[in-house]
Amino acid sequence: MLKNDYSEVVDFIKELYRSDSIPLHAPVFFGNEKKYLNECIDSTFVSSVGKFVDQFEAGIEEFTGAKRAVAAVNGTNALQVALMLVGVSSDTEVITQPLTFIATCNAIRYLYAEPVFIDVDKDTMGLSPDSLSEFLHHNGEKKDAEVFNKVTGRRIAACLPMHTFGHPARIEKIVEICSEWNIPVVEDAAESIGSYSNGLHTGIFGDVGILSFNGNKTITTGGGGMIVTNNQTIADRAKYLTTTAKRPHKWEFFHDQLGYNYRLPNLNAALGCAQLEKISEILNNKRETAEEYKSYFSGCDGIHFVSERESTRSNYWLNCVVLPDKNARDNFLEFTNANGVMTRPIWNLMYRLPIYKDCFRAETPKAEWLEERIVNIPSGVRL
């Protein structure tokens, strides 16, 4: 393969998808979507009350193994509520990773809390337990049952790892460390429905987790999210707060605290129910695509395909490759996009963005290394 010429890669991907113009990821609707949507419309229950919301929550509980699932309007708002439920509040801190989609940090800021950035692991692209342990050893201070940042003086209210592109982070070790420090864990599993670590679904290792069903996710409700947890108290509070904190009553409107209108509409849930019926087929299809990529790129010098690590099962939401350096990455992006194959770089590190540039952070050499090299390649279902 010639330098700056990725024509062989482009030809392979076009043959794989049997198309000359390939998006990064697009939803597929080949089940009962229209049937359920029409049923929902005919019922007139198209807003936040209706049978499909309950069915979708029950379906997610069954699929993930979570004891409770609470539907929300999107993953970001689900994450905001999840953080609030474990005690994140104004002027507290949340330990997280700088290599993530901005929604992770925005959910923290919605609560007027501050993200603290630590490094990731290269193989998972998710929060590193070694970096977490080192950060707490140098900066954490226990006071009674709480932990404070010795440098800033703020209480560390939670740890928020993200399962990047569907690849599970070393979540068991993260939870173990946080348990020793009495720090709640909120899992940003927005990208990882259908991903497992040691046989358990992502999102249910910590105190609470969230999933996303945005239009570009593995399955979609158009826009939607889900809070998942094995803690009944957290689940009850989540449902209460996302339905405007209204006390149950046949006709009276009484709200005893500040709540949120974050309940997923029945119309969106109807779409989700149909999508969930096809999730095994979708995941198998995406796994076959990932295996095709893995085999192909094993013979390409200078391009490494990111595979699931041992003891995990990735949903391969967005497949990605590692280029030798930033220059090679940019050349790859330029060539592929100019030739009908949509590719995208990984996100800018959060502390490079104006709104998060002053946040407290540790050294993050691995995140910086990945930022310069990771590219997402087409990952949609091949019909």
N, C-alpha and C positions, 0 to 999 in steps of 0.2 A: 504494500500500500504506500503510495507516494505521500510525502509530507504535504499537508494542506489539502489532500485529495482523498475524500472519504466516499468516493463513488461506489466502492464495493459494499460499504456499510449501507448506503442508501438503497442500492439495488436489492440487498438482502431483506431489508425491512419492507420495501415495496412488494417483494415477492411473498413475504410472510403474511402481509395484510391484503395482498392482491388488490392493491390500489396505488394510484400515482399521487394521491394527496391524503396524508395520514395525520389525524389530530393526535394530541398527546394522550387524551383519555376522553371518551364520550360515553354517555349513558346508553344502555340498551333496554328496549322494552319488547319482550317477546313472550309475555305471560298474560296474566289477568288484569293488567293495568287499566285498560279501557273499561272492562267489565266492572271493576270495583269503583272506578271513578264515576261511572254512570249510576251505579247503585247509590253511591254517596250523594250525588246530585239529586237523585230521585227522592232520597230520604229527607232532603232539605237541611240535614245536619252537616254543614260544610265547615263550620268553625271549630272551636276547641272542645266541643262535646260530640260524641258519637262512638259507635261501636268499633270503628277501625282504629281509633287511638288505643283503646284497651287491647284490641287484638294485636296491634303492632308491638306494644309493650310486652305482652305475654310471649310473642314470638321471639323477641330479642332475649328475654329471660331464658327461654328454652334453648336458643342457639348458643348463647354465651355461657350459660350456667350461672348467671347472676341471680341472686335471690329476688332482686327487684330491679325494674327498669322504669324510668320516668321520662316520658317524651317531652322534648322542648323544641322551640322554633328553629334553633340552629345550634351547632356545636359550640360556638363562642359563648352564647348565653348559658348553655348547659355548663360550660367550664366556669363561668363567673359564679353561678349558683353553687356549684360543687366546691369551689374555693371558699365561698362564704360559709358553707355548712361545716367546714373543718376549722373555722376560726380566723380566716384571713379577713383583715379589716384595715381601716385607715392607719397608715404609718407603720405597718408591719412589713416583713420581707418574705418573699417566696423564692426558694432556690430553684433555678431552672437552667435550661441550656440556651446558648445564644444561636445555635443552629436549629431554627424552627420557623414555622409560619408565624406571622405577626399576631394571629389570634391568640396564641399562647400567652404572649405578654400583654396584649390588650385586655384580656380577661382579668389579669392581675391589676392593671391600672384602673379598670372600671370600679374596683373596690378601694381605690386610692392607696393601694399597697405598692411596694417596690420590688421588681424582679432583681435577683442576684444571679449573675451568670457564672457558671463553672463549665469545665471542659466536657467533651463527649468522647466516646470510644470510636475509633476509626471503622471498625467492622460493623457496628450497629448504627452509627451516626446519632445515637441517642446518649442521654446523660450517662457519664462515667461514674460508677461507684467508687473507683479509686480517687477521682477528683473530688467527689462528694466527701469521702472520708478525710482527705487531706484538708479540704476547706474547713470542715467542722473542727478538726483537730487544732488548726491554727487560729480560727476566728470564732468558734462557738464557745459559749459560756452558759452553763446550766445554772438557773436560779429557780429553786424549788422544782416545779414540774414543767418549767418553760425554758426555752433556749433563746439566747440573745447573741447578736453579732457584736463582738467586743469592739469592733472598729466604729460601727455606726450607732450602736446603742439600741437598735431596733430589735423587736422580737421576731424570731424566725418562725413564721406561722405555718409553713407548709413546704413540701418539696414537690415539684411538678416536672416529672420526666415526660418525654414525648416519644412515642414509638414511630420513628421516622420512616416514611414511605411504606409502612406496614411491617418493618423489621423490628421485632421486639427488643427493647433495651434489656440490660441485665437487671430486670426488675426485681427478682428475688433478693439479690444482694442490696439493691437500693432500699427495699423495704426493711431488710434486716438492719442496715445502718441507721435508718430513720427511727426504727423501733428503739434502738439503743439510746437515741437522743430524744425520744418522745416527740418526734416531728411527724405530723400527719402526711400521708402520701396521697396526692391526687394524680391519677394517670390521664394524660392527654392521649387517649387512644383514638383520636379523631380519624386517623388514617388506617387503622389496623383491625377493622372488623374482619373476622376470619383468620386472625393471627394468634399463635399459641406459643407459650413457653413452658416446656416440660408438661405438655398436655392440658394446661389451663389457659383459658382465653384471656387476652390482654384486657385491661380495664378493671379486673376484679382482684388484683393482687393487693392494691392499696386500700385506703379507707373508702375511696370512691373514684370512679372513672367516668369518662365521657366518650361517646362516639359521635361521628358526623355523617350526615346523609346529604351533603351538598351535591350539586349536579355532577361534579367530577369524581365523586367517591365510588367505591366498589359497588354499592347499591345506593339508590337515591330516593329521596322524597321530594325532590326539587330543592327544598331547603329544609333542614331539620337536624335535630340532634337528640341524644339520649344520655341520661344520667344512669349509670349502672353501679350497683353496690350490693354487698352482702349484709349491710347494716340496715335493719328495718327502721330505726329511728331516723337515720339520715334520709332514707327513701321517703318516709312520711313527711319530713320537713321539706324535702325537695318538691314534692307534689303540691304541698300547701303554698310554698313561696312562689312557685311558677304559675299558680292559679289565683294570683292577686291577694293571697292570704285571706281568703274569704271563708268564714265559718260555714260548714255545711248546713243548709236550711232550704226548705222547699220554696220559700219566697223572699225571705228577709236578706238584705244585703248588709252584712256586718263584717268589717275587716279590722282585725285587732293589731296589725302591724304593717309596715311597708312591705308590699309584695310586688310581684312582677307579672306582667301579662305575657308569659313565655310559653304557654301551653301550645303544643303542636296542633294545628288544625286537622280536623277529621279528613279533609280532602287530601292533604299531604300524607296522612297516615294510610289512606287507602292505597296510594301509590306504593308506599313502603311495604304494605302487606303483600302486594303482588310481587315486588322485587325480592322480598325475603323468601318467597316460595322457590325462587330460582337461584338463590345464593350459592348453593353447592355446585351447580352447573357453571355459574360465573367464575367461582374460585378455581374450579378444575381447568377451565379454559385459560384463565390467566396463568396458572401454574404451567400449563403446556407451553405457553408463550415464553415464560421465563426460562424454561428448560431449553427451548430453541435458541434463545439469546445466549444462555450459558455455554452451550455447545459451540455456537458460532464464534463468540468472542474469545473462547479458549485458544483459538488459532490466530488471533489478531495481536500483533506486537504493539505494545503501548496503550492498549485499552483493556481494562479489567472490569468484568461484570460483577456487580455486588449480589452475592447469594446469601441465603439464610445461613445462620451459623448453627452449629450442632446443638441439639436439644430444643430448637425452636422450629416453628413452621410459619413462614411469612405468607401473607396474602398477596404479596407482590403487587401492591396497589399501583405504585409507580416504579417501573424498572429503572435502574440507573447504572451508569458506567463511570469509571474513574479514568480520567485522562492524565498524561504525565505532568502537566503543569497548566498554568492559567492561559498561556499563549495557545497551547494545543486545544484546550477547552474552548476558547473563543473561536478558533479556526473550525472546530467541529460544529459548534453552534451555527456559525455563519454558513458553512457548506450545506449542512442538513436542512436548515430552514429555507435556504435559497432553492433547494431541490425537492420541495414538496413533503419533507418529513419534519414534523414539528418536534423540536427538542427544546428543553429549557434548563437553565442552570439552577443549582440549588439556591436557596435564599441567601440574601445578604445577611451577615451576622447581625443580630438585633442591636448590638451596641454600636454598630456603624450608622444606625438610623438616628436622625435628629432627636426624636422623642425619648430614646433610650441610651443616648451617648454618655450620660453622666451616671449611669447605674453602677453600683458596686460590682466588681467582677474579679475573678481569679485569672491567672494566665490560661489561655485557651489555644495552645499551638495545634492541637489535633483538629479543632473546629476550623481554624484558619486554613489548615492544609486541605481539608475537605471543601471548604468554600471555593477554593481556587480550581478544583478538579472535578467535582461531581456534575454530571449532566443526566437529566431524565430523558428517556427515550419512549416512543409510543408504547402504551400499556393497556389499551382498551381491549374489550372482548372481540375476538376475531369470529365474525359470523360466517 
